[in-house]
């Protein structure tokens, strides 16, 4: 199997894992047809990789070693989130899966 084909397969696997985990947490979740590849032709509802609760669009990126800093930060003090930023860029907040799903459920109950 070509490396590019395997990377695409690994990406699909992660998208599927996210959808299943969200559904098991009691949330509505779907994988976007074509993982956003058709958004220009079919519209914004085809953007992103997954949609949770009909409004939260996510991109799923899988890497072997590129997230070592974040993984180490989470294990450092059992944090619920990690904030990261590169120079001249906005801050990004990375959440543990359970924290993320809890926030989405709270949002749903608040409506």
Phi, psi and omega in degrees: 000135177296150181300317180300321179293320179293321178298320178296319179296318179296322177297316177300318179302316179295317178302315180295318178301318181295315179299313181296316180298318179296317179296320178294335177276001178090018180252152174282128181212142177219154173271139180281132178306125177074008179050042176086358183292340185251014183298325179293324181275323189251349177111170185297336178294350177255021178266157180082181180256320180222155175232129179243132180058028175070000183222339184262107180268137181230150171256138179246121181236128182242135180214155181284312187231354188294346183247022183301320180300315181292316179301316179295320180297319179296321182281344184302307181225028180054047183291154175273333177214160175232132176259129179232151177202138170261164180303138177059036179220160179288164175284148174234139179250123180253128184249150169294152183304314181299319178297315179300311181295321177300317179298318179294321178294320177298320178298317180296317180293330182288341182281000000 
